[in-house]
Amino acid sequence: MTSKLAAVLPDLTPWRSSKDFRLLWVQGLVTYLGSVMALIALPLQIKDLTGSPLAVGAMGAVELVPLVVFGLYGGALADAVDRRKVIVLTEAGLGLLAAVLLLNAMLPEPMLWPLYVVAAGVAALAGLQRPALDSLLARIVPHDQLAAAAALNALRWQTGAIAGPALAGLVVAYAGNGPAYATTVVCFAASVLMCRRLSPVPPVEHAARPSLRGIAEGARYAWSRPVLLGTYAVDLAAMFFAFPNTVFPFLADELDADWSLGLMYSAGAVGSLLLSLTSGWVSRTQRHGLLVVCGAAGWGLAMAAAGWTSNVWLVLLCLGLAGAGDMLSGLGRSTIWNQTIPDRLRGRLAGIEVLSYSVGPQLGQVRAGAMAGWTGVRPAIWSGGLACVAAVGLLTAALPKLISYDARTDEDARRRRAGQEAADAAGP
């Protein structure tokens, strides 16, 4: 019985084997708990100031260009400098932007335009930071522990995503935006202190300086690898068509359940958590492309069901199922990236991943907000879910190597494994 239970519980080997992984795990949880306070308070504040779904959705449009530009540059930067320094400096910058939100919230009449300016600044700094963070995992965790590390990182995110939105909803409802933003400032200050304790992560020997040519080299590599291209395209389609978080405040109003808003934001994380708590099998899975496709299709179907139903408890259940699908797809994507991408290109490919992971939700916010203003909130949700399923099906047919990916036989995965084994044998 004990062995059967151990087979499905999360694999804790990366936590035991790497000090930097443990430190980064705790830091990420603290950062997320702080960030989600602002992520909940900011759209609610825009809603209170304007009463417009389009104005809330426009936040995604404001964030789009900085995210694209700085995400691509951040990828090239992560390959050229110490990734720890990038993480520390961007965390400090995000903390300062949270302080701006706090000061604005303390005004007798808070202004609208600083909210959009800060949103754009957060997108820029997140674009710079994300490639450094994502490309760090393969440097601090052994190759055969990457899938387990991805599951543990997901568990960290889900812990924050469940506790954070529910707590933020209560804080904003009963204490106001100011305390929510103050919590964000404190969490980022603590995160900076922890990031300074990470081991240095210098670039590979003879690393090129950040340049358009270097960014183009990374893009050519991604384009030449159908498996990687498929992971980016499927994630982008799923987030663009079926990421309706920006209209959740209006959905809660329509269902006459204002109390459910925090639960709507955290329901997906509950579903993800349940999947992660039984993720021991991930370490033994080799068909990670199949996880990407099935998870993304499940996400779309669950979102379509959430838009169809008018019962708030069924909506929450569907959002939980959507979160489980997104978690399944995310585990497959993360493992494929870390198993196949060479270290000299890891930052630049992580920069491209920022586009699929982050630009999709930003565009999805614009789509959901605009469509909700045109057709209504619920049609905007269910039609996006169905479009997601159709897009995943078309992409799978166009890129069959994604669904047939096998870590045991894929050439890039075998080459990456051999390279790490040689580096481990050579010693420090």
C-alpha positions as CSV (number, residue, x, y, z in Angstrom):
1,M,0.0,0.0,0.0
2,T,2.8,2.4,0.9
3,S,4.6,1.7,-2.4
4,K,1.4,2.4,-4.4
5,L,0.9,5.6,-2.6
6,A,4.5,6.7,-3.2
7,A,4.0,6.0,-6.9
8,V,1.4,8.7,-7.3
9,L,2.6,11.3,-4.7
10,P,5.0,14.1,-6.0
11,D,8.6,13.1,-6.4
12,L,10.6,15.1,-3.9
13,T,14.0,14.2,-5.2
14,P,14.8,17.7,-6.7
15,W,14.0,19.3,-3.4
16,R,16.4,17.0,-1.5
17,S,19.2,17.2,-4.1
18,S,19.4,21.0,-4.8
19,K,19.7,23.8,-2.3
20,D,19.1,26.4,-5.1
21,F,15.9,24.6,-6.1
22,R,14.6,24.7,-2.5
23,L,15.5,28.4,-2.2
24,L,13.9,29.2,-5.6
25,W,10.8,27.2,-4.7
26,V,10.2,29.2,-1.5
27,Q,11.0,32.5,-3.1
28,G,8.6,31.8,-5.9
29,L,5.8,31.0,-3.5
30,V,6.4,34.3,-1.6
31,T,6.5,36.3,-4.8
32,Y,3.3,34.7,-6.1
33,L,1.4,35.3,-2.9
34,G,2.4,39.0,-3.2
35,S,1.8,39.3,-6.9
36,V,-1.7,37.8,-6.8
37,M,-2.8,40.5,-4.4
38,A,-2.1,43.1,-7.0
39,L,-3.4,40.9,-9.9
40,I,-6.8,40.7,-8.2
41,A,-6.9,44.3,-6.9
42,L,-5.8,45.9,-10.2
43,P,-8.6,44.8,-12.5
44,L,-11.1,45.3,-9.7
45,Q,-9.9,48.9,-9.2
46,I,-10.2,49.5,-12.9
47,K,-13.7,48.0,-12.9
48,D,-14.7,50.3,-9.9
49,L,-13.3,53.4,-11.6
50,T,-14.8,52.7,-15.1
51,G,-17.5,50.0,-14.9
52,S,-16.4,48.9,-18.3
53,P,-15.4,45.3,-19.3
54,L,-13.5,46.8,-22.3
55,A,-11.5,49.0,-19.9
56,V,-10.5,46.0,-17.8
57,G,-9.6,44.0,-20.9
58,A,-7.6,46.9,-22.3
59,M,-5.1,46.2,-19.5
60,G,-4.0,43.2,-21.6
61,A,-3.4,45.4,-24.7
62,V,-1.3,47.8,-22.6
63,E,0.9,44.9,-21.4
64,L,1.3,43.3,-24.8
65,V,4.0,45.4,-26.5
66,P,6.3,45.6,-23.4
67,L,5.9,41.9,-22.9
68,V,6.9,41.0,-26.4
69,V,9.8,43.4,-26.7
70,F,11.3,42.8,-23.3
71,G,10.5,39.1,-23.3
72,L,12.6,38.6,-26.4
73,Y,15.4,40.8,-25.1
74,G,15.3,39.1,-21.7
75,G,15.9,35.8,-23.4
76,A,19.0,37.0,-25.1
77,L,20.1,38.7,-21.8
78,A,19.7,35.4,-19.9
79,D,22.1,33.7,-22.2
80,A,24.7,36.5,-21.9
81,V,24.9,37.5,-18.2
82,D,24.5,35.9,-14.7
83,R,20.9,34.9,-14.5
84,R,20.8,35.5,-10.7
85,K,21.5,39.2,-11.2
86,V,18.7,39.5,-13.7
87,I,16.3,37.9,-11.3
88,V,17.4,40.1,-8.3
89,L,17.2,43.4,-10.2
90,T,13.8,42.7,-11.8
91,E,12.3,41.5,-8.5
92,A,13.4,44.9,-7.0
93,G,11.8,46.8,-9.9
94,L,8.5,44.9,-9.5
95,G,8.5,45.8,-5.8
96,L,8.9,49.5,-6.7
97,L,6.0,49.3,-9.1
98,A,3.9,47.8,-6.4
99,A,4.8,50.7,-4.2
100,V,3.4,53.1,-6.9
101,L,0.1,51.2,-6.8
102,L,0.1,51.6,-3.1
103,L,0.7,55.3,-3.2
104,N,-2.0,55.8,-5.8
105,A,-4.5,53.8,-3.8
106,M,-3.9,56.0,-0.8
107,L,-4.9,59.1,-2.7
108,P,-8.4,60.6,-1.8
109,E,-9.3,60.0,-5.5
110,P,-7.1,57.3,-7.1
111,M,-6.2,58.0,-10.7
112,L,-6.8,55.6,-13.6
113,W,-3.8,56.2,-15.8
114,P,-1.1,55.1,-13.3
115,L,-2.8,51.7,-13.2
116,Y,-2.1,51.2,-16.9
117,V,1.4,52.6,-16.7
118,V,2.2,50.2,-13.9
119,A,0.6,47.3,-15.8
120,A,2.9,48.1,-18.8
121,G,6.0,48.3,-16.4
122,V,5.2,45.0,-14.8
123,A,4.9,43.4,-18.2
124,A,8.3,44.8,-19.2
125,L,10.0,43.6,-16.1
126,A,8.3,40.2,-16.2
127,G,9.4,39.8,-19.8
128,L,13.0,40.5,-18.7
129,Q,12.8,38.1,-15.7
130,R,10.9,35.2,-17.0
131,P,13.6,33.8,-19.4
132,A,16.2,33.9,-16.7
133,L,13.9,32.1,-14.3
134,D,12.8,29.5,-16.8
135,S,16.3,28.8,-18.1
136,L,17.6,28.4,-14.5
137,L,15.9,25.1,-13.8
138,A,18.0,22.9,-16.1
139,R,21.2,24.4,-14.6
140,I,20.3,23.5,-10.9
141,V,18.4,20.2,-11.4
142,P,19.8,17.0,-12.9
143,H,18.4,15.9,-16.3
144,D,16.5,12.9,-15.0
145,Q,14.8,15.1,-12.3
146,L,13.4,17.7,-14.7
147,A,9.9,16.3,-14.9
148,A,9.7,15.9,-11.1
149,A,11.0,19.5,-10.7
150,A,8.4,20.8,-13.1
151,A,5.7,19.1,-11.0
152,L,7.0,20.6,-7.8
153,N,7.2,24.0,-9.3
154,A,3.6,23.6,-10.4
155,L,2.7,22.6,-6.9
156,R,4.2,25.8,-5.6
157,W,2.3,27.9,-8.0
158,Q,-1.0,26.1,-7.2
159,T,-0.4,26.6,-3.4
160,G,-0.1,30.4,-4.0
161,A,-2.9,30.4,-6.6
162,I,-5.4,28.8,-4.2
163,A,-4.5,30.8,-1.1
164,G,-3.7,34.1,-2.9
165,P,-6.9,34.9,-4.8
166,A,-9.2,33.8,-2.0
167,L,-7.2,35.9,0.5
168,A,-6.9,38.8,-1.9
169,G,-10.6,38.8,-2.6
170,L,-11.3,39.1,1.2
171,V,-8.6,41.7,1.7
172,V,-9.9,43.9,-1.2
173,A,-13.5,43.4,-0.2
174,Y,-13.1,44.2,3.5
175,A,-9.9,46.3,3.7
176,G,-9.5,47.9,0.3
177,N,-6.9,48.1,-2.4
178,G,-4.2,49.7,-0.2
179,P,-3.6,46.7,2.1
180,A,-3.5,44.4,-0.9
181,Y,-0.8,46.5,-2.6
182,A,1.1,46.9,0.7
183,T,1.2,43.1,1.0
184,T,2.7,42.9,-2.5
185,V,5.5,45.4,-1.6
186,V,6.4,43.4,1.5
187,C,6.5,40.1,-0.4
188,F,8.8,41.4,-3.1
189,A,11.2,42.9,-0.5
190,A,11.4,39.4,1.1
191,S,11.9,37.8,-2.4
192,V,14.8,40.1,-3.2
193,L,16.6,39.0,0.0
194,M,16.1,35.3,-0.9
195,C,17.2,35.7,-4.5
196,R,20.5,37.2,-3.3
197,R,21.3,33.9,-1.7
198,L,21.1,31.9,-4.9
199,S,24.4,30.6,-6.3
200,P,25.8,32.6,-9.3
201,V,24.6,31.3,-12.7
202,P,27.2,32.6,-15.2
203,P,26.6,32.3,-18.9
204,V,28.2,29.5,-21.0
205,E,31.7,30.1,-22.3
206,H,32.0,32.6,-25.2
207,A,28.3,33.6,-24.8
208,A,27.4,36.3,-27.3
209,R,26.1,39.7,-26.2
210,P,22.4,40.3,-26.5
211,S,21.6,41.3,-30.1
212,L,18.9,41.0,-32.8
213,R,21.1,38.4,-34.5
214,G,21.1,36.3,-31.3
215,I,17.4,36.6,-30.9
216,A,16.9,35.6,-34.6
217,E,19.2,32.5,-34.0
218,G,16.9,31.4,-31.2
219,A,13.8,31.9,-33.4
220,R,15.3,29.9,-36.2
221,Y,16.1,27.0,-33.8
222,A,12.5,27.0,-32.5
223,W,11.1,27.1,-36.0
224,S,13.3,24.2,-37.1
225,R,12.0,22.0,-34.3
226,P,8.4,20.9,-34.9
227,V,8.0,19.6,-31.4
228,L,9.0,22.9,-29.8
229,L,6.9,24.9,-32.3
230,G,3.9,22.8,-31.4
231,T,4.2,23.4,-27.7
232,Y,4.4,27.2,-28.3
233,A,1.5,27.2,-30.8
234,V,-0.8,25.0,-28.7
235,D,-0.3,27.1,-25.6
236,L,-0.8,30.4,-27.5
237,A,-4.0,29.1,-29.0
238,A,-5.4,27.8,-25.7
239,M,-4.7,31.1,-23.9
240,F,-5.9,33.3,-26.6
241,F,-9.3,31.6,-27.1
242,A,-10.0,30.3,-23.5
243,F,-8.5,32.7,-21.0
244,P,-11.6,34.6,-19.7
245,N,-10.2,35.7,-16.3
246,T,-10.6,39.4,-17.1
247,V,-14.4,39.0,-17.2
248,F,-14.7,37.1,-13.9
249,P,-15.9,40.2,-12.0
250,F,-18.7,40.6,-14.4
251,L,-19.5,36.9,-14.4
252,A,-19.8,37.0,-10.6
253,D,-22.2,39.9,-10.9
254,E,-24.3,38.1,-13.6
255,L,-24.6,35.0,-11.4
256,D,-25.5,37.2,-8.4
257,A,-22.6,35.7,-6.5
258,D,-20.1,38.5,-5.7
259,W,-18.8,36.3,-2.9
260,S,-17.5,33.8,-5.6
261,L,-15.0,36.1,-7.3
262,G,-12.0,35.0,-5.3
263,L,-13.1,31.4,-5.7
264,M,-13.3,31.8,-9.5
265,Y,-9.7,33.0,-9.6
266,S,-8.5,30.2,-7.4
267,A,-10.7,27.3,-8.8
268,G,-8.3,26.6,-11.6
269,A,-5.4,26.3,-9.2
270,V,-7.4,23.8,-7.1
271,G,-7.8,21.6,-10.1
272,S,-4.1,22.0,-10.9
273,L,-3.2,21.1,-7.3
274,L,-5.2,17.9,-7.3
275,L,-3.4,16.8,-10.4
276,S,0.0,17.8,-9.0
277,L,-0.6,15.9,-5.8
278,T,-0.9,12.7,-7.9
279,S,2.0,13.6,-10.2
280,G,4.3,10.8,-9.2
281,W,3.6,9.1,-12.5
282,V,5.0,12.1,-14.4
283,S,8.6,11.0,-13.7
284,R,7.9,7.7,-15.5
285,T,6.1,9.3,-18.5
286,Q,8.0,9.6,-21.8
287,R,5.2,10.9,-24.2
288,H,5.1,14.5,-23.0
289,G,3.7,15.8,-26.3
290,L,0.6,13.8,-25.7
291,L,0.2,15.5,-22.3
292,V,0.4,18.9,-24.0
293,V,-2.3,18.2,-26.5
294,C,-4.7,16.4,-24.2
295,G,-4.3,19.0,-21.5
296,A,-5.0,21.9,-23.8
297,A,-8.1,20.3,-25.3
298,G,-9.4,19.5,-21.8
299,W,-8.8,23.1,-20.8
300,G,-10.9,24.3,-23.7
301,L,-13.8,21.9,-23.1
302,A,-14.0,22.8,-19.4
303,M,-14.0,26.5,-20.2
304,A,-16.8,25.9,-22.7
305,A,-18.8,24.1,-20.0
306,A,-18.2,27.0,-17.5
307,G,-19.7,29.4,-20.0
308,W,-22.8,27.3,-20.7
309,T,-23.9,26.7,-17.1
310,S,-25.6,29.3,-15.0
311,N,-25.1,27.6,-11.6
312,V,-22.2,29.2,-9.8
313,W,-21.1,25.9,-8.2
314,L,-21.0,24.1,-11.6
315,V,-19.0,27.1,-12.9
316,L,-16.4,26.6,-10.1
317,L,-16.3,22.9,-10.8
318,C,-15.6,23.5,-14.5
319,L,-12.9,26.1,-13.8
320,G,-11.3,23.5,-11.5
321,L,-11.3,20.9,-14.3
322,A,-9.9,23.5,-16.7
323,G,-7.0,24.1,-14.2
324,A,-6.3,20.4,-14.2
325,G,-6.1,20.3,-18.0
326,D,-3.8,23.4,-18.0
327,M,-1.6,21.7,-15.5
328,L,-1.3,18.6,-17.6
329,S,-0.4,20.6,-20.6
330,G,2.1,22.7,-18.7
331,L,3.9,19.7,-17.3
332,G,4.4,18.4,-20.8
333,R,5.6,21.7,-22.2
334,S,8.1,22.4,-19.4
335,T,9.6,18.9,-19.6
336,I,10.0,19.0,-23.4
337,W,11.7,22.4,-23.2
338,N,14.1,21.4,-20.5
339,Q,14.9,18.0,-22.0
340,T,15.6,19.2,-25.5
341,I,16.9,22.8,-25.6
342,P,20.7,23.3,-25.5
343,D,22.0,25.5,-22.7
344,R,23.5,28.1,-24.9
345,L,20.1,28.8,-26.4
346,R,18.0,28.2,-23.3
347,G,17.5,31.9,-22.4
348,R,16.5,32.9,-25.9
349,L,14.1,30.0,-26.2
350,A,12.7,30.9,-22.8
351,G,12.1,34.4,-24.2
352,I,10.1,32.9,-27.1
353,E,8.2,30.8,-24.5
354,V,7.3,34.1,-22.7
355,L,5.4,35.0,-25.9
356,S,3.4,31.9,-25.9
357,Y,2.9,31.7,-22.1
358,S,2.2,35.4,-21.5
359,V,1.2,37.1,-24.7
360,G,-1.6,34.5,-25.2
361,P,-3.3,35.5,-21.9
362,Q,-2.9,39.2,-22.6
363,L,-4.5,38.8,-26.0
364,G,-7.1,36.5,-24.4
365,Q,-8.0,39.3,-22.0
366,V,-8.6,41.7,-24.8
367,R,-10.6,39.1,-26.7
368,A,-12.8,38.1,-23.7
369,G,-13.4,41.7,-22.7
370,A,-14.3,42.9,-26.2
371,M,-16.5,39.9,-26.9
372,A,-18.2,40.2,-23.5
373,G,-19.1,43.8,-24.3
374,W,-20.5,42.6,-27.7
375,T,-22.2,39.3,-27.0
376,G,-22.4,39.0,-23.2
377,V,-20.1,37.5,-20.6
378,R,-21.1,33.9,-20.8
379,P,-21.1,33.6,-24.7
380,A,-17.6,35.1,-24.6
381,I,-16.5,32.3,-22.3
382,W,-18.1,29.2,-24.0
383,S,-17.4,30.3,-27.6
384,G,-13.7,30.7,-26.7
385,G,-13.6,27.3,-25.1
386,L,-14.9,25.6,-28.3
387,A,-12.5,27.7,-30.4
388,C,-9.7,26.4,-28.3
389,V,-10.6,22.8,-28.8
390,A,-10.8,23.3,-32.6
391,A,-7.5,25.2,-32.7
392,V,-5.7,22.4,-30.8
393,G,-7.1,19.8,-33.1
394,L,-5.9,21.7,-36.2
395,L,-2.4,22.3,-34.7
396,T,-2.1,18.6,-33.8
397,A,-2.9,17.6,-37.4
398,A,-0.4,20.2,-38.8
399,L,2.4,19.2,-36.4
400,P,2.2,15.4,-35.8
401,K,5.7,15.2,-34.3
402,L,4.4,16.9,-31.2
403,I,1.9,14.2,-30.3
404,S,4.5,11.4,-31.2
405,Y,7.3,12.9,-29.1
406,D,9.1,10.3,-26.9
407,A,11.9,11.4,-24.6
408,R,13.6,8.0,-25.1
409,T,14.0,8.4,-28.9
410,D,13.9,12.1,-29.6
411,E,17.3,13.2,-31.0
412,D,17.3,16.5,-29.2
413,A,16.4,14.9,-25.9
414,R,19.1,12.3,-26.3
415,R,21.7,14.9,-27.2
416,R,20.8,17.1,-24.3
417,R,21.0,14.1,-21.9
418,A,24.4,13.1,-23.2
419,G,25.7,16.6,-22.8
420,Q,24.6,16.9,-19.2
421,E,26.0,13.5,-18.4
422,A,29.4,14.5,-19.9
423,A,29.3,17.8,-17.9
424,D,28.5,15.9,-14.7
425,A,31.3,13.5,-15.3
426,A,33.8,16.3,-15.9
427,G,32.9,17.8,-12.4
428,P,32.8,21.4,-11.4
